[in-house]
Amino acid sequence: MKKILLFLTLHLFAFSFSQKQPDLAQYKNINNKLKNWYEYCKALAEKEKYTILINRAEVGIQIAKNNPKYLGKFYFYKGYGYEYTDNQYEKATEYFEKSLKLSHRTKDIKQETLALMRLNYMYYSLKEHKKAENLIQYIKKIVDTIHDSDSKGILLGSLGEYYLDRSEFENFINYKLKAIDYLKVDKKADSLKLNNIGVSYLQIADAYNDMKQYEKSVEYSNYARPFLNKSDGVAFLYNSLIEAYTHLGNLEMAKKNYLALYELANNNPMLDLNVSYANRNMAEFYLEKNRLELADDYADKALFFAVKSKDEEIEMEADVIKGKVLLEQKKYKPAIERLNQALNFAYVYDKRSFAEVNKKLSEAYAAQNQWEKAYYFHKIYTQTNDSLSIEAGKKSLADTEAKYQNKSKQQEIKSLSAENTIHELSIKNAKKQRLYLTSGLICIAIIGGLLYNQSRNRKKINKKLSFLNSELEKANKNKMRFFGILNHDLRSPVVSLIHFLNLQKDAPELIDPETKIRLEKQTSEATEQLLTQMEDLLLWSKGQMENFEPNKRFYNINEIFNEIEKEFVWASNVKIEYEILSNLKIFTDKEYLKTIIRNLMSNAVKVLQNVPDPKIVCKVWDQGDFHFILIKDNGGGTNIEKFRALYDDKISIGTTKGLGMHVIRDLCKAINCTIDVKSDTKLGETKIMLRIIKV
């Protein structure tokens, strides 16, 4: 999850919240023009208007040609826009480097710090290892000379992320904790800075996940929670907890955080990679438990959101888990296709993934007795694994050598010290004792402060845990809606179909040959239409269960009512008239509107069962700013109280009634459609009017 980790360390500087484009003509002074345009660009960045930001930053560049300080700032924002517009990292890097050069020349420490932070992430993403190494050496050189606590915290965090990329977790955690301390210096920190403190804690939590210390990961995730106030940081929190809890075997907590992540990521494309990562963790968990059906379902979801994220590394990781699941299912051919797809990017992003993919390909070909290919991929796996072992050995050797050199230097210092006079030794020992005493007192104070802070944070965390209990209730409400749709929309056609069949079975002597042929034709048509309607409803409901949101666009009203007319072929005893204004287009969700109209017409058919000359009129027209849809029947009218469920969501729902009204009410709310009911027992008719605003 390193890509998500580094991706989150963006929002360490405050933005203004005005988004109105300034009129530069009203400013005669060039400095006022630059200042106001700079504030405008900051607002665009905060509002995530990245495509517009690229264009507006270019305007700033043209204005600031003779002002290198502002020119560096506008170069930064143009790079920032490119970074977030389809991940155009090469272009972003070009402008971040220009910003770094100018901010260094003008001694704009804060702007230089921001450019360094973004370049650290760019070089990581583009695998520019040499540039990354030079950048880190420069940061190490200047970090101790910087006195601004925010800038110092940012640079220490960048150093930590460099060591995270190298899997040097001890150095990473040390730098990150120092960065957090500097960021906490500001007691009046804004929400963005607080969010980054939380993200830094989460990075440490994820490092503990990598080290398989999952309880420590949960601990640091809980440290992070009070500071997080942006959706990307909170999503990262859920990812860390899902990974930790699945490895701890606490499936209940893992699923709770999984559902919370889905709720947060709803309609937020920036969080697609987080959702993909969460599903990959769940797939890994069920794969280890050999519950392949569930593992396959989560792997499919991981792939779906990985593709939506348009991120090669995330897609590669999703392809790997899908290939592993297919392999365990003994679906060797699709497993090989999926693993080969992952192989295209695995070596670039993660050598360990590359080794694992080759191993799984070898196993898949061996299972098909394709020994030559199995040997080929196993050989690559062995070579890559050996290379990783050698690298690990070199690192271990380098660590050992560094420790040895350190001991040698210590021994040399001791030898030199022994040559000094007794007087010098006495002075040095006295100084050391004072230093040790002072350091001890400082350490005690720091430990006491940390313990106090930890206790206070835990109290805050306990107060915020209760909100998770509402998540499952929301999911249950969505399911109830769809059960209502299925119950109400399918019940009437099925009852009519049973009526046809019983009539043919119990009283065949009442049916003449001509009527029999007509009933058989109607029964056949009704059965086919019922099957089509069931398939449509089930497919639509399945797609909507995860996200009960309408998908609006323009539809021809004739198209909608043509489909509805076919669905009511079973109601042959009722005369249904359609008065539709031709070529009328309505901006709505087609399936939502069809379900509303189908429910209303089904209710009308029920009312007309024992009415002479039963008739339903469906009329559509537009007037003023609205489209109107009228459903009218001559069923005798009724008490308006029976329609109360259309307006009151507190009315109880039964198993055979009430669901339809609730479904109509909820779907009307979803597509911004108002509904009016008039029922007149004297005229013997009921009118239900739908009103949809024009777009």
URCORWO-V979301 format. One record per pair of residues at least 12 apart in sequence whose ideal C-beta (glycine too) atoms are under 6 Angstrom apart, sorted by the first residue. I is the first residue (numbers start at 1). J is the second residue. Records with the same first field share a line. If there is no record, write none. Layout:
I=J / J
This chain:
1=206
3=313
5=203 / 206
6=121 / 124 / 161
8=199 / 232 / 236
11=192
12=154 / 196
14=190 / 192
15=42 / 46
16=39 / 42 / 43
18=43
19=43 / 47
22=36 / 40
34=64 / 70
37=60
38=73
41=56 / 57 / 77
45=80
50=81 / 84 / 85
51=85
53=77 / 81
54=78 / 81
57=74 / 77 / 78
60=74
61=74
68=102 / 106
69=106 / 108
71=102
72=99 / 102 / 103 / 111
73=111
75=95 / 98 / 99
76=99 / 115
78=95
79=92 / 95 / 96
89=122 / 125 / 126
93=122
96=115 / 118 / 119
99=115
100=115
103=115
109=151
110=151
113=151 / 154 / 155
117=154 / 158
119=135
120=158
124=165
136=162
139=155 / 159
143=155
149=182 / 185
152=182
153=179 / 182 / 183
156=175 / 178 / 179
157=179
159=175
160=172 / 175 / 176
169=207 / 211
172=207
173=204
176=200 / 203 / 204
179=200
180=197 / 200
183=197
191=229
194=227
195=228 / 229 / 230 / 233
197=227
198=224 / 227 / 228 / 233
199=233
201=220 / 223 / 224
202=224 / 236 / 237 / 240
204=220
205=217 / 220 / 221 / 240
206=240
209=243 / 244
214=244 / 247 / 248
217=244
218=244
221=237 / 240 / 241
222=461
224=237
225=461
226=457 / 460
231=264
234=264
235=261 / 264 / 271 / 274
238=257 / 260 / 261
239=274 / 277 / 278
241=257
242=254 / 257 / 258 / 278 / 281
243=281
246=281 / 285
256=468
258=278
259=471
260=471
261=278
263=471
272=305 / 308 / 309
273=309 / 311 / 314
275=305
276=302 / 305 / 306 / 314 / 318
279=298 / 301 / 302
280=302 / 317 / 321
282=298
283=295 / 298 / 299 / 321
287=325
292=328 / 329
295=325
296=325
299=321 / 322 / 325
302=318
303=318 / 322
306=318
312=345
313=349
316=342 / 345 / 346 / 349
319=338 / 341 / 342
320=342 / 353
322=338
323=335 / 338 / 339
327=360 / 364
332=364 / 367 / 368
335=364
336=364
339=357 / 360 / 361
342=357
343=357
354=384
355=381 / 384 / 385
358=377 / 380 / 381
359=381
361=377
362=374 / 377 / 378
478=548
481=666
482=541
484=659 / 662 / 663
485=595 / 663
487=659
488=599 / 659 / 660
489=537 / 598
492=602
493=530 / 570
496=570
497=526
500=519 / 523
522=572
525=569
526=569 / 570
529=566 / 567 / 569
533=567
540=591
550=589 / 592 / 670 / 671
551=589
552=587 / 588 / 589
554=585 / 587
555=586 / 590
556=585
557=580 / 584 / 586 / 620
558=580
560=594
561=578 / 580
564=597
571=605
574=605 / 608 / 614 / 616
575=615
576=616
577=617
578=618
579=619
580=620
581=620 / 621
586=627 / 692
587=695
588=671
589=671
592=667 / 671
595=667
596=664 / 667
599=660 / 664
600=631 / 688
604=616 / 633
607=635
608=633 / 635
611=635
615=634
616=633
617=632
618=631
625=694
626=691 / 693
627=692
628=691
629=690
630=689
631=688
632=687
633=686
634=684 / 685
636=684
637=679 / 680 / 681 / 684 / 685 / 686
638=679
640=679
643=677
645=658 / 661 / 662
646=661 / 665 / 675
673=690 / 692
674=691
675=690
676=689
